[in-house]
Amino acid sequence: MLLAKPRGYCAGVDRAVVTVEKALQTYGPPVYVRKEIVHNRHVVETLRERGAIFVDETDEVPEGALVVFSAHGVSPEVHREAADRGLRTIDATCPLVTKVHMEARRFARDDYDILLIGHDGHEEVEGTTGEAPDRIRLVDTAEDAEKVTVRDPSKVVWLSQTTLSVDETMERVDQLRQRFPQLQDPPSDDICYATQNRQVAVKAMAPDCDLVLVVGSRNSSNSRRLVEVALQAGARAAYLVDYARDVDEAWLDGVATVGVTSGASVPDVLVLEVLDFLAERGWGEVHEVTTANEKIAFALPRELRTDLVR
């Protein structure tokens, strides 16, 4: 069995989950959370058991109550809605998503058209688009890249959702640059370090694997991308599972080498359960495939830090 490293929690996810945990400890339940704090079923269910209440919109939160904004970020309009309702807010947006928001605001101020590469309907895309709705055009598919229009081809820049496949993103950029040769790159890489690191580890492991199991939830963009990357890199088969119980034993027929990894919103306990499941079926020898060592950590949101030190 090959085990990818890095895998699992990134710094932004760890920060967001700890934010809700600390908020529950500091203020007591209930603590409202707009959308899923991160895209992982196990994490959401565990926090719900501790007293977190997940809502889709701020108007579902009682006036004056505490609400945490998820790691995926929210638009300025959501901040205004919360203020209008007198809500106490803690913003757990990943700092790397905040960086993209700042880029969007800056390029909009400079009157650029912004081509945002991302998935339609994803919470991160909605939050980023809300920073400059009159300037941002979403590019999701190859067809979008062929049809999108801009006001001035000499003043256009691309940004991206942080959890995309690096290869897929650059494919879209290449398409766009054929149409807009003066297309500018963002000042720094928008795809987050953790997304890239996990994809690189899977690429290194996949050619030797008959099967790759990616632990992660179906609404997790970065987890789904890992399945795609594994197949593109040479794995014979790859599947996404939330839990060890989701593994279909038929997938193991004729398999000599299994690769295991997990998305950036997945606690390692779920990976360990998959390893135990496979060990019971004969895959007990584990070799870690390491392509990077992550040491990044983010401070908790300022609103929470202030109350923690009181």
Buried (B, 14 or more C-beta within 10 A) or exposed (E): BBBBBBBBBBBBBBBBBBBBBBBBEBBEEBBBBBBBBBBBBBBBEBBEEEBBBBEEEBEEBEEEBBBBBBBBBBBBBBBEBBEEBEBBBBBBBBBBBBBBBEBBBBBBEEEBBBBBBBBEEBBBBBBBBBBBEEBBBBBBEEEBBEEBEBEEEEBBBBBBBBBBBBBBBBBBBEBBBEBBEEBBEBEEBBBBBBBBBBBBBBBBBBEBBBBBBBBBBEBBBBBBBBBBBBBBBEBBBBBBBBEBEEBEEEBBEEBEBBBBBBBBBBBEEBBEBBBEBBEEEEBEEEEEBEBBEBEEEBEBBEBBEEEEEE
